[in-house]
Amino acid sequence: MIIDRQTFIDLATHLEGASEAVLDVTRRCVSLCEDNTDERPQPKTWVGLVESLAAINSELTGLEQTLRAVLEANRQENDFARAALRRDGLMDA
């Protein structure tokens, strides 16, 4: 087993929460842009914020891909173990 089920679920739950937080921050940024106030942040501030969000999004995407790869590796390992047990007659087909 590459990773146990509970650890995988914990990591996936954490990833989901982080993704939702990025979406929430993005929505807040959009609402700030839409406000009709005279005191808007400087364009450099917005560019920095957007670049930071893009970097975080890239990291979250990498984590998601890693979790998907681990899940697939676990499935393959379990399938291999089951096939070996069937082959050796230790498990019903």
ABEGO torsion letter per residue (X at the ends): XABBAAAAAAAAAAAAAAAAAAAAAAAAAAAAAABBBABBBBAAAAAAAAAAAAAAAAAAAAAAAAAAAAAAAAAAAAAAAAAAAAAAGABBX
